[in-house]
Amino acid sequence: MTIEEGAKFVAAAYAIILAVLVLYYFLSARRVNALTRDVTLLEQEVRRRQGEAGGE
Amino acid sequence: MKQLVSAPMLFVGAGIFLIVGLLLAFLYAPIDASTMGYSQKIFFYHAPIAETALVAFGVAFVAAILYLRSQDPKWDRLGVVCVRLGLLFSALVMATGMIWGKAAWGTWWDWEPRLTTFLLVCFLYVAYFVLRSVVEEEERRATFAAVFAIIAFIDVPITFFATRFLPAGMHPTVITTSGTGMPGSMFVSFFISMIGMTLLLVALIRRDLGVEELKDRVADLKNSIGG
């Protein structure tokens, strides 16, 4: 097998590794952002309800 | 909480080691003189990813034991995260291994000991998630999953030692007790990639543990407001 022929396989392998790892990284980063936003909103809601209950 | 989730320095460190390892693999390490030729360059990430996948399953095994001893949900979370990442790395091992196999041996797949036992590892850990999905009650799910993770781990050392004890297959044994079986320049490239991949695993474990903790926090908050 020539270097050119081997290089196609090598490029394919490294492209798959890079694509999968980058995709996983960004998907999990999106998940973290979404969950952090949910936690913030829910904590605000809990405080608002506690405030309402305290005021009654 | 945010700091725990991002673990940015670990990702940066992993990235530096992985890039340096890759540069050395292509610019410093020689082209393999055997029949593998240039396709052997796949080895510099393929082997570290494989070792890292097995390490992830090893951590899941330890987490399972610790969960069964303490019933602390943090060990269950660690187990889930490690099995998920182990499967991610295993999928990469299978994909890159098949490409390398086609280039070096002329075939995408062969039912030889290393490949077969590694495929079995993948199936076992997919079954781990199937098991988790069918048990609704949280504590029972964690207990069953921990027991399953311990049983599934039996195949991990079998996979690791398959090429050593069953040398009939095509898969080479690179690192043995008598040496690395490769030139020093290749080993340096491999070793740096190995450090990078291990750091990446640690960074991903930390981030995914943060995700699991956030999911639990969301569930607790929803329960506390009755929704």
Interface residues (C-beta under 8 A of the other chain):
Chain A: M1 T2 I3 E5 G6 A7 F9 V10 A12 A13 Y14 I16 I17 V20 L21 Y24 Y25 S28 R31 V32 L35 T36 D38 V39 L42 E43 E45 V46 R49
Chain B: M1 K2 V5 S6 F11 L22 I31 G37 Y38 S39 K41 I42 Y45 H46 I49 L88 A91 L92 A95 T96 I99 W100 K102 A103 L200 L204 R207 D208 G210 V211 L214 K215 R217 V218 L221 K222 S224 I225
